[in-house]
């Protein structure tokens, strides 16, 4: 096992993940379309910030996010990116060429077809990480065909590492316990507002050497902008969560620290976490998140956030 530079914990990954990456669901049109020129500017800003890790998936805009990465990374100046994509779902276009539907397919044929399509859109012969995507409710299919398929793809050199990516800690922990997993992506379950991954998933990953990538640190934007109408876990945030997010921001402001800095850096309080990916739809968001990842956060703030319930006390001493 190699050590993760972010955590120092031995990792199954055969390479080091950058500390900060960009999630590309917004470039696929999550919540609202991103014009082409804005997508170009977003990746150019990533290049200026030194960001080289990009997480994507066929489901992000019916392939649009992957296709944009394939076309735009090189011209933006990012010539050696680290790319993770996902499988388990196939795009079924309509005869007229319109996006059509997305369907699950956990067979080896489906897994391979999905990856081949992703590689075509990305303009690559291989990817660094392949996640089985949102496999929460498909344990038998994963056990029977999907996991053996991605292992073979890794053995063949089409991917360097394999794992699972999902929004729920319980099923993800069950897969880590059962299978040899290089890396997992957990979205929204390890943030200042949600500590669910801490109970089972993160300790298990620390023991098994499974690298952890954390997404959703703003919980669908609520921490970034805790105003009425904000989203929380992909749904309108209830008033009590808006109030809680505001309180978190107030505590951070009392220390002169942007809440975004605490949100982006919080996952690294756990040694199993190797990287954080943050969804960005504009150059301004890339620049802001890069700045947040390096903003000094004093130990006293972490302690104050722990006292207020935003940080598990065991992580601060």
Residue pairs with C-beta under 8 A, 6 or more apart in sequence:
1 10
1 11
1 12
1 209
2 10
2 11
2 13
2 14
2 15
2 16
3 9
3 10
3 11
4 10
4 11
4 13
4 16
4 17
4 211
4 274
5 16
5 19
6 17
6 19
6 268
6 273
6 274
6 275
7 268
7 270
7 271
7 272
7 273
7 274
8 271
9 206
9 209
9 271
9 272
10 209
11 183
11 209
11 210
11 211
11 274
12 161
12 180
12 181
12 182
12 183
12 208
12 209
12 210
12 211
13 161
13 182
13 183
13 211
13 274
14 160
14 161
14 182
15 82
15 128
15 160
15 161
17 53
17 82
17 183
17 211
17 213
17 274
17 275
18 51
18 52
18 53
18 82
18 275
19 268
19 275
19 276
19 293
20 51
20 53
20 264
20 275
20 276
20 277
20 278
20 289
20 290
20 293
21 51
21 53
21 54
21 55
21 82
21 213
21 275
21 276
21 277
21 278
22 42
22 46
22 51
22 53
22 54
22 55
22 277
22 278
22 279
22 280
22 286
23 55
23 215
23 277
23 278
23 279
23 280
24 54
24 55
24 56
24 57
24 60
24 65
24 66
24 68
24 69
24 279
25 57
25 60
25 61
25 65
25 279
26 34
26 279
26 280
26 281
27 34
27 39
27 42
27 60
27 61
27 64
27 65
27 68
27 69
27 280
27 281
28 56
28 59
28 60
28 61
28 62
28 63
28 64
28 65
28 68
29 60
29 61
29 64
30 60
30 61
30 279
31 231
32 281
34 42
34 281
34 282
38 281
38 282
38 283
39 68
39 72
40 72
40 75
40 76
41 282
41 283
42 280
42 281
42 282
42 283
42 285
42 286
43 68
43 69
43 72
43 73
43 76
43 78
44 76
44 77
44 283
45 283
45 284
45 286
45 287
46 52
46 54
46 76
46 78
46 280
46 286
47 76
47 77
47 78
48 287
49 286
49 287
49 290
50 290
51 286
51 290
52 78
52 80
52 81
52 82
53 81
53 82
53 83
53 84
53 275
53 277
54 69
54 73
54 81
54 82
54 83
54 84
55 83
55 84
55 85
55 185
55 213
55 215
55 277
56 65
56 66
56 69
56 83
56 84
56 85
56 86
56 118
56 122
57 65
57 66
57 85
57 86
57 131
57 133
57 165
58 66
58 85
58 86
58 87
58 89
58 90
58 91
58 102
58 114
58 117
58 118
58 121
59 86
59 89
59 91
59 102
59 133
60 66
62 91
62 93
62 99
62 100
62 102
63 91
63 99
63 117
63 121
66 85
66 118
66 121
66 122
67 121
67 122
69 81
69 83
69 121
69 122
70 121
70 122
70 123
70 124
71 123
73 79
73 81
82 128
82 129
83 122
83 124
83 127
83 128
83 129
84 127
84 128
84 129
84 130
84 131
84 165
84 183
84 185
84 213
85 115
85 118
85 122
85 127
85 129
85 130
85 131
86 130
86 131
86 132
86 133
86 165
87 111
87 114
87 115
87 118
87 130
87 131
87 132
87 133
87 146
87 150
88 104
88 105
88 106
88 110
88 111
88 114
88 132
88 133
88 134
88 135
88 138
88 146
89 102
89 103
89 104
89 105
89 114
89 133
89 134
90 102
90 103
90 104
90 105
90 110
90 113
90 114
90 117
91 99
91 100
91 102
91 117
92 100
92 101
92 102
92 103
93 99
93 100
94 100
104 138
105 111
105 113
105 114
106 132
106 135
106 138
106 141
106 142
106 144
106 145
106 146
107 145
107 146
107 149
108 145
108 146
108 148
108 149
108 152
111 145
111 146
111 149
111 150
111 153
112 149
112 153
115 127
115 130
115 153
115 158
115 159
118 127
119 125
119 126
119 127
119 158
125 158
126 157
126 158
126 159
126 160
127 158
127 159
127 160
128 159
128 160
128 161
129 159
129 160
129 161
129 162
129 163
129 182
129 183
130 150
130 153
130 154
130 158
130 159
130 161
130 162
130 163
131 162
131 163
131 164
131 165
131 183
131 184
131 185
132 142
132 146
132 147
132 150
132 162
132 163
132 164
132 165
133 165
133 166
134 165
134 166
134 167
135 141
135 142
135 146
135 164
135 166
135 171
135 175
136 166
136 167
136 168
136 171
136 172
137 171
138 146
139 171
139 174
139 175
142 175
143 178
147 179
150 159
150 162
151 162
151 180
153 159
153 162
154 160
154 161
154 162
161 182
161 183
162 181
162 182
162 183
163 181
163 182
163 183
163 184
163 185
163 210
164 172
164 175
164 176
164 181
164 184
164 185
165 184
165 185
165 186
165 187
165 213
166 172
166 185
166 186
166 187
167 186
167 187
167 188
167 189
167 216
167 233
168 189
169 186
169 189
169 196
169 197
169 199
169 200
169 201
170 200
172 184
172 186
172 201
173 200
173 201
173 204
175 181
175 184
176 184
176 201
176 204
176 205
176 208
176 210
177 204
181 208
181 210
182 210
182 211
183 210
183 211
183 212
183 213
183 274
184 201
184 205
184 210
184 211
184 212
184 213
185 213
185 214
185 215
185 277
186 197
186 201
186 212
186 213
186 214
186 215
187 214
187 215
187 216
188 194
188 215
188 216
188 219
188 220
188 233
189 196
189 197
189 201
189 216
190 196
190 197
190 198
190 202
190 214
190 217
190 266
190 267
190 270
190 273
191 214
191 216
191 217
191 218
191 219
191 223
191 263
191 266
191 267
192 217
192 223
192 248
192 259
192 262
192 263
192 266
192 305
192 310
192 311
193 219
193 222
193 223
193 232
193 241
193 244
193 245
193 248
193 310
194 219
195 312
197 212
197 214
198 270
198 312
198 315
201 212
202 212
202 270
202 272
202 273
203 272
204 210
205 211
205 212
205 272
206 270
206 271
206 272
210 272
211 272
211 274
211 275
212 267
212 270
212 272
212 273
212 274
213 273
213 274
213 275
213 276
213 277
214 267
214 273
214 275
214 276
214 277
215 276
215 277
215 278
215 279
216 233
217 223
217 263
217 264
217 266
217 267
217 276
217 278
218 224
218 260
218 263
218 278
219 232
219 233
219 245
220 231
220 232
220 233
220 234
220 235
221 230
221 231
222 230
222 231
222 232
222 237
222 241
222 242
222 245
223 245
223 248
223 249
223 259
223 260
223 263
224 259
224 260
224 263
226 237
226 242
226 245
226 246
226 248
226 249
227 242
228 239
228 242
229 236
230 236
230 237
230 242
230 245
231 237
232 238
232 241
237 245
247 308
248 259
248 262
248 305
248 308
248 310
249 259
251 301
251 304
251 305
251 308
251 310
252 258
252 259
252 261
252 262
252 301
252 305
253 259
254 304
255 298
255 300
255 301
255 304
257 295
257 296
257 297
257 298
257 301
258 292
258 295
260 288
260 289
260 292
261 291
261 292
261 293
261 295
261 297
262 297
262 301
262 305
263 292
264 276
264 278
264 289
264 292
264 293
265 292
265 293
265 295
265 297
266 311
267 273
267 276
268 276
269 302
269 311
269 315
269 316
270 315
276 293
278 285
278 289
280 286
280 289
299 316
302 311
302 315
302 316
303 316
303 317
305 311
306 312
306 313
306 315
306 316
